[in-house]
């Protein structure tokens, strides 16, 4: 099973159009290796996410790097989903208040 260090990250106040980088730490808490099938973002135009590994050994951690570039103002709620071992997934969320 993949366990993130946080399921939801609050980015606070951000400026419209300026990229913001952050990361989640993901740990394999199972006794078997986990194969990452894909990383999906809820907003393809404003969010990029990449995981440094495609195979995570038992007890091992990996960083999911995320870059969010706000394309609208106000409260933003976005998601990143990691699909693994063909049928399982974990959804991570982040929020921000975007100002001009």
GIHUZI-V862071 format. One line per field, one symbol per residue. ss: DSSP state (H for helix, E for strand, C for the rest). A space follows every 50 residues. Layout:
ss: ???
//
This chain:
ss: CEEECCCEEEEEEEECCCEEEEEEEEEECCCCCEEEEEEEECCCCCEEEE ECCCEECCCCEEEEEEEEECCCCEEEEEEEEEEECCCEEEEEEEEEEEEC
//
